[in-house]
């Protein structure tokens, strides 16, 4: 569970903004956009894999909202501030331990190259520092995913552990 500094914060109603982007709690109204943009190309270095049918995205959103109500994670949509265009999703997850939560992010293909990912993780990081009690955050990255590595490195991230790839038969 994420250790919120202010217990009155509702993770299903978070709104964070910067000069160019808005992060707001995921809602079912984003189901089709997420389903359309969370493609095999986007998920090349990620788990889970993209949905086959839109109902899989709806299930993901429903499960995310339940976990947010239980304060286990924060999942946000990323939108362009000027026109509210959907750009992707990011999150802060209490995976192994509430004192070492994990960041996650993906940006739709058409928005790559604009540094929206760096900006989203940066403002989420600042919000988390102000609102969540944790020791440090983990940003899991595939070493081949150069763009995601650059996000972590731009925020002063350092490699603390590497895992071997494996496949389940």
N, C-alpha and C positions, 0 to 999 in steps of 0.2 A: 504494500500500500504506500502511496506517496504521502509523505509527512508534510501536510499543508501547515504553514505558519499561522494562517487565519482559517480556522475551521469553517467559517461561513462561506468560503469560496466554493462555488458550484462549478465543477470542471466541465459540465455540459453547457455552460454559458460564458466561456472565456472569450475575450476580444482583445487582441493585441495589434498595434499598428506601428508602422515606421513611415518614412517619407514615401516609399513606393508600394508597400504591400500591407495587407491585412491578414492576420491569422485569426480564425474563429472556430469554435468548437464544431466538430463534424455533425451534420444533421442528415436525415434521410433524403432531404431535398437535393443533395449532391450525388445521389446514387448513380444516375445515368452518366454524369460527367466523369465521375471516378471510374466507372466501368469502361467508358470510351477511351480514357487516357492511360489507364494502368495496363499497358500493353506488354507483350513479350520483350520488346526492345527496352522498355523502361525497367523491367524486372530482371534483366540479364544477370545482375549481381545480387539479386534479392531473394528473400523468402518472405512471404508466400509468392506463388506464381500468380499470373493474372487470372481473373475470373473467366470462366467459359460462358456463363450466362449471367445476366444482370442480377438475378436472385442471389447469386453468391456474394455480390457486392452489398446487397441489402442485408444479408446475414452478417457480413463483416461490420457494417455500420451499426446494426442492432447490438452485436456483441461488444463493440467499442463503447457505445453509449452505456451499456450495463456496467462495463469495467470502469468507465468514468464516474458513474454514480457511486461505485464502490471505492473510488479513489485509487484504482490500480494503474491507471494510465490517463494520459491526456492526448487526444487525437484531434488535430486541427486541419482545416482546409486553408490553403494559401490562395489569396486572391490579389489581383492587381488593384491598387487603391483607386486609381483614376477612373476605372470603368467596371470594377468588380469581376473582371475576367478570372475564371478558375485557372489556377496555375499548378496545383498539386496538393499534396498532404505532408504533414510532418507530425511528430509526436514525441512524447516524453513518457517512458514506460518503466514501471517498477518490475523488472524481470527477476533478477537473481536476489536483489536486496533493495529495500527502500533507500538505503544510504548511497547506493551506486546505480541510479536509474540510467536508462539508455535513451539516446536520441535516435530518431529515424526520420527519413525524408525521401520524397521522390517529387520530381518536377516533370510536367508533361513535356513531350519532345519539342513542340513548337516554342516553348519558353526557355529551352536550354541556351546557355551562353550569355545570359543576362545577369548572372550572379544572384538570382532570386533564392537559390538554395542557401547560399552563404548568408544572405540577409535574413532569411526565415530562421535558420538555426541560431543566428546571433541574437535576434530579438526574443526568440523562445528561451535561449540561455539566460538572457537578462531577466526575463519574467520569472523563470524558474529560481534564479538566485534570490529574487525578492520575495517569492511566495512559497517555496518548498525548502524544507530542511533536508540537505543531503551533503555527503562528504565530497563526492566528485561525480561527474557524469561520464558515461561511456558512449562513444560514437563508433559502433561496429562498422567496419568498412572492408570490402574485398580489396586486396592490394592492387588488383588490376583495374579497379574503378578510380581512375585518376581524378575525375571531377569531385567525387565524394572525399577522396583523400585530401584534396586541396581545401575543402570546407573545413575539415578537422584541423589541418595545419594552419589555416588562416586564423583560427581561434586559439592557437598555441597548443593544440593537441599533440600528444606524443604516443608512439606505439608502446603499449604495455604488455601485449601478448599477441602471439600469432597462433592461429589454429590450423590444423591440417584439414584439407578437403577430404570428404568421404561421401560415399553413396550408400544408401540403404538398398539392399536387393529386394 
